[in-house]
């Protein structure tokens, strides 16, 4: 449906902004990009800033597109679970694991508190 497609785009944008550096180019600073446009292309400083901004917008959209493709590959490549399989997974595996995680975390916090005190 349309809601799922909007969700994929929003998740791609959030993943890009939070984990992939947003609009920044890897290993290239803003100053280097502006200097490149100002000197080698012989544009003025203002036009170099505008071109650098357009490059940043393009980089952001390219990263979002990569995230969308990755989500589609994962979604279309995995089999769908039946409702009873998801319930079994939740009650028989995930709930005991989460309770064990709480107990282990509590013991670690107690041990670290006793060691540091």
N, C-alpha and C positions, 0 to 999 in steps of 0.2 A: 504494500500500500504506500501511499504518499508519505505517511508518517514515518515509516521505516527508512525511506530514502532521505528524508530530512534528518533523521537521527544519525544516519551514516555520515552525512556531511558535517553535522555538528560535532560528532565524536572525532572526525578527522581534524577539524579545526582546533578542538581542545587538545588533542594529542600533539598537534604541531606546536601550539602555543606553550604547552606545559613541558613537553619532553624533547622536542626536536629543535628548539632554539628559535621558534617563531619565524620572523622574516630575515634573520641574519644568515649570511652566507658563511659556511664553514671556512675557517682559516683566512678570511678576507675581512679586514676592518672597514668601517664606513669611510674613514679618512682615505684609505688606499683606493677605494672605489671612486670616491669623488675626485681624488687626484688623477686617477686614470682618465675619467671623462673630461676633466678640465684641461689636462695637458696633451694627451695623445689624440683626443678627438677635437681639440681646440674649441671647446665650448666655453662659455663664460661660467663663472662660479654658480650662478643661479640655475642655469640650465643643467649643469653637472649635478646639482642637488636634486633637481626634478628627475633626471635620468636614474640617479641612485635610488630614489624613492620608487620609481617604476620597477627597477630590478628587484627591490625588496618585496614589493607586492607580488611580482611574478614568482619569486622564490617561495613565498608563503603559499601561494596557490599550487605550485608544483608539489610542495611537501604535503598539502592537504590531498591532492590527487593521488599521491603515492599511498597515503593512509587509506583512502577510499578503496583503491585497488587491493591493498592488503586485506582490508576487512571483507571485501567481496570474495577473495580467494579463500579465506578462512571459512566464511559462511557457506559458500557453495561446495567446499571440499569436505566438509564434515557431515556425517550422517545425522539425521534428526532423531531425537530420542522420543520414545513414547512417554505418556504421562506417568504410567506406572513405573517406568525405569527411572525417571527423574525423582519420583517419591522414594523409591528404594535407595537411590544414591544419597538423597538428603537424610533420610532417617537412619539408614544402616551404616553409612560411611562418614558423611560430613558432620553429623551431630556428634558422634563419639570422638572424632578427630578434634573438633572445636572444644569439646569439654576437656580432652586430654591436653590441648594447647593451653587452656586456662590454668589447669593444675600445674603443668610444667612451668609456665610463666610465673605463677605464684611462688613456687619453690625457688626459682632463680632469683626473684626479687628478695625473698627472705634471706637467702644465702648471701647475696651481695650486700644487703643491709647489715647483716651480722659481721661480714668481713670488713666493711668500711667503718663500722661503729667502734 
